[in-house]
């Protein structure tokens, strides 16, 4: 990723609204099988071209393909690109590896969780792929997902198509425009799944990382930026509600090694790392604080780091970077637009957030981001476009203040 040499560069963290001619084939995300049809793939290049053009029109410098190939499935797309996992009969004697994402919050707000007022999505109405309000997950499942064989990457043709579509959409664009593809992190792919094949958890997760690396390498080999999506770097704290901070730091140190195993040999200037506190529409008062693990984020072999900064539980944490030094050559991409609200931020709010970060890490080392993908998490595509536009305008105002032009 390019540094902000004369202005704050603009990007975002993930998915964007799909055009209706794609959405109709997957029933708004309810029917992922529709994305495997020849018609979906026939329409995909046009859709990617249009969303790239739309991002550039709205002032975005580092653009993506809208994550259209994922067809609304944040992690499921990757499960289709690897072998070694299968559904097995549930064993009541085998405990799950971890609790749910909201377990710490649930202990503090039992009435809220029992009331039917919460759901796992964020912002706006309920959307496909998210739990409905008050939904109680079935704990008496007959099947559960497990690793039952060698984990191997089988998505070579799929990622080649992703790369081809984005490269074609970028052809002839200004040299200032860069392209990125978001790809699932190894923790998000494998850490929550029981290993029934490998001799140890370490061996299992290294195999998961090896599989992820093939996808990452295909993206960087094409000269595109790979965004490693790893919200579990933040949300793991919630999975183990009895852990101490020291327990978490020990785990994340090892997790960083796993992610770096997946990134080995790849050019750091084509790698950015995204983590967040999850999209659940819930109190979030038990989120792990950034100060407790920011230094461990910087161990990831990426050039750019995207963290939530518009989230009202974490907006104040720009101050963390006064004490945790951003290494030379690195870029911090704070989320200055929230996915948790349909309110469109004022450009001066965006400006102030960016100026705060520039004051502690240097203006040339700051880029704009969103807290998470906003395509599926705010109420309407018009709001998405308004949020991207206000982010670009906020970056322009911050640049005017920081560079004096």
N, C-alpha and C positions, 0 to 999 in steps of 0.2 A: 504494500500500500504506500502511496505517496504521502509524504509529510505535508503539513499545511504551511508551505513556505511563504505565501503572500496573502492567504485567506484561510479560514476554517473550512476544511473539506467536509462534504456531507455524504452520509450513508445511512443505512438502517439495518435492522437486525434479522429480517426474515420474510415471512410470507406476506403476499399482497392479494387483493381481491381478484378472483378468477373472472374472466368474461363469461357471459351467459352461454355462449356456444360451447364452452368447455364444461361449465357447471351442469348443464342439462344432461350430459353424458354420465355424470357420476352422482346425479340426484343431490346436488349441493353438498357433496362430500359423504353422503350416506352409503353410496355404492361404489367402493373403490375398484371393484371389478370392471367398471366402465372405463377406467383408465388403461386397461390392458387391451382394449379394442383397437383395431386398425384405424377407426375413425378418430379416436382421441389423439393418437399419434400423428395422424394426418393434419389435425387442427392445431397441434402444439406449436409448430414453428411460427405460425402467424400470431398466436397468443403471446409467445415470448417476445417477438419483435414489438408488438404493441405495448407490452408492459415495460420494456426497456426504453422505448420512446417516451412513454408517460413519465417514467422516473426522471429522465433527462429534462423533459419539459418542466417538471416541478423543481428542478435545481439540484437533483441528486447526482453526485460525482461518482460514487462507487455503487453500481447497480447490480441487481441479480435477475434471475429468471422468474421471480414471483413465487418460486417453489411449486410451480404448476405440475411438475413431474411427480410430486409427492401426492397430488390429488387429495389434499386435506389431511393426510396421515403423517404426523410429525415423525414418528418412529417406525410405523408399520412398513413404510416404503423400504427401509433398510433391511427389515426382516425378510423381505422378498428377494434381497440381493445377497443373502448369505445362506449357506447350508449348515447343518449340524444342530438345528433347533427343531423341536417337535412338541406336540401336545401329548402329555402322558396322563394316566389316571391319577387323580389327586390322592395323596396319602395323608390321612388325618393325623398320622403319627410323625409326619415330617413338618416341622415348623417353617413358615415362610421366612425368607432371609431377612426381612425387615418389615417395619410397620408402614402405614400409608403416609403420604406426603404431609397431611394435615394433623398428624397425631399429636404433636406438641400443642398446637392451637386447640385441638379437640378437648384436651384435658382441662384447659382453662375456660372454654366456652361450651360446656356440654349442652346447655339450653339452646344455644344458637345452632349447633349441629343437629339437635333433635327436632328443631322447629320446622325444618324444610325450607329455610331461607337461604341456604348456601348452595353453591354449585361449583364445579371444578373449572369452569371457564372464567373469563374476566370481562368486565365491561358489557354494556348493552344487553340484548336478549340472549337466550340460550341458543347455542349454535351446534350444528352437527359435529360430532366428535367429542363433545363435552357432556358430562353428566347433567341430568335435569335437576332442577331445584329439589333438594331433599332426597335425592336418589340414595337408596341404601344398597351398597354393593353386595352381591351374593357371596357369602362366605362359605357356602356349601357347594362349591364348584366340583363337578365331576372330573374335570380335566385341568391341568395346569401346564404352563410352558416350561420346558427344560432343555438343557444342552444334552443331547443323546448321542452325538457323533462329532467327528472333527469339524471345527468351524472353518469354513472356507468361503471366500468371496466369489460370488457367481454373477455379479452385476456388471460385468465388463461392457456388455452391449448397452445396458441402460445408462450407465454414466457417460459412455461415449456419445449417446444421443443427447444427454444433458449439455455436455460440452459443445457439441456441434450446434445446437440450437442457440445457445448463448453467444458463441463466437460469431455466428451468422448475424445475429441481431446487433452485435457491436461493430460489425464491419463498416468502415467509413466514418465512424464517429470521431469526435475530437479526441486528441491524444490525452486530454485531461480526464477522460472517462475511463474508469476501470470496471472490470466485471468480477463478481464473486459467486460462488456456489456454496450454499449451506449444506453441511454433511453431518450426520449423527456422530456423536462422540462414543468412544468405547464403553464408558461407564453407562451411558444411557442405553446402549445396545445390550450389554451383558451383565452388569453388576447386580441387577435384581432377579436374575434367572438362576435357578438351581443347576449346578453342574453335576451331571450324572455320567460324565465320560472321562474327563481328565483326572490325573492323579492328584492334582492340587488346584486350589483356587488361583494361585499365581500362574500356573501353566494354562489354565482355562482363560484367564483374562489376557494373557499375552497372545493367545490365539485369536481372541476377539479383536485385540489391537492390530494384529497382523492383517486381519480381514478389512478393518476400517482403513488401514494404510493404503490398500489397493485403490480404494475410492479416492482418497486424498491425493495420491500420486497422479491418478489420471487427470485430476483437476489442475494441479500445479504444472504437470507436464505440458498442458495446453496453454500455460501462461496466465491462467486465471487464479484468483485468490480463493483459497478454501477457507470457509468459516466453520470451525469445529464447534458444533452445538453441544454444550455440556452443562445444562442447568444443574445436573447432579452435583457439581462442585459446590453449589450453594445449598441445594435441597437435601443432600444426604443427612444433614443435621436433623431434619425432621423425621427421617426414617428410623432413627435410633434415639428415641426420646429420653433414654437414660444415660446417654453418653455425656462425658464432660468435654470441654473445649480441647483438652489435651488428647482425649480419645479421637476427636474429629481431626485434629492436626496430624496425628499419626496416620490416620486413614488417608487424608488428602495428600500427604507426602508420598505415600505409595501410589495413590491414584494419579498424581502428577507423573510418576515414573511410567505408569501404563500409557497415559496420553502421549508422553514423549516417545515411548516405544512405537506408537502409531505414527508419529511424526518424524522418525529418524530418517536422516538423509534428505529431507525435503527443505526447499529454500525458505528460510524464516520470513523473508520479505513477501512471501505469497501465502502466509498463514496468519489468520486472526482467530482469536478464541472468544467465544461467547458463553457467558454464564448468567444465570438469573435465579430469582427466588421462586420461580414457578408462577403459573398463571391462575392459580386458584382464587376465586372471589371469596376471600375469607380475611380474618383479622391480620394475619401475618405478624403478630406481636412477638412470636417466638422465632422469627427469622434469625439465623446466625448473623452477627454483626460483621461487617466487612473488615474492621480492624483486627479481628481474630484470625483472619486467613489471607489477607491481601498479599502478603509476601509470598504465599504459596502459589497464588495465581501467577505471579511473575516467574515462577520456575518453569512454567509451560513454554516450550520452545516455539513461541509465536512472536510476530512483530507487533501485533495490535491486540489489545484486550478490550472487550465490550462488557461493561457492567451496568446494572440498573442505577440510574441517578435521578429519574423523574418520579419513581415510586416514592410515595410520601413516607414510607418507613426507612428510606435510604437516601433521600435527597441531601441530607446533611453530611453524607459521608465523603464528600469531596475533600474534607479536611484530613481524612486518613492519609492522603497522598503527601501531606506535609511531613509525615513521619516515615512513610514507606516510599523510598526513592524509586522513581521510574527509571530503569536502566537506559543508558545512552542508546539512541537509535530506535527506541520503542515508541509506540503510539497508544494513547488511551482514548477510547471511544465511549464516553459516557452516554447512557440513554437520556436524552433531554426531552423525549416525548414518551408519554405513558401509554401502555396498552390496556390499562386497568380502568380507563374512563373514556366516555364519549365526549367529554369536554375538550375543546380544541385549545391548546396552550397559546397564550399570547406570545408574539415574537420576542417581546422584551423579557419574558420569563425564560425563554430559550437562550437569549443573549446572556442574561445574568448567570445562568447555569454554566454556560461555556466560559465566560470570563472567570468565574470562580476556579474552574479546572485549569485554565491557562495560567492563573496566578500561582499555582503550585507545581505544575509540571512543564510549563513553557508553552506558549501559543502554537509553536510549530509542531508540538507533540500531541495536539488535541484534534479529534475529528468528531463530528456529530453522529450519534446513533439513536436508535429507539431502545426502550427497555427490552422489548421482545418483538416478535412478528406481530404486526397490527392488522393484517388482512382478515384474519378470522376472529379477532378479539374486540373490535369495536363495531358499533351498530350498523353501519352502512358504508359502502365504498366512498360516498361523498365525504364522509368524515375522515377516512384514510387519506384521501387526496388533500383535504384541508390540513391535516396534521403534517403531511410531508411538506406542503407549501409553507406552513408557519415555521417548520424546522429550518428550511432553506433561508427564509427571511430572517429568522433569529440568528443564523450563522452569518448572514451578510451584515447584520447590525453589530454582532460581536467583532467581526473582522474590521469594520469601520472604527470601532473603539480601540482595538488592539494594534492595528497597523496605521491608524490615522488616515484612512482613505475609504 
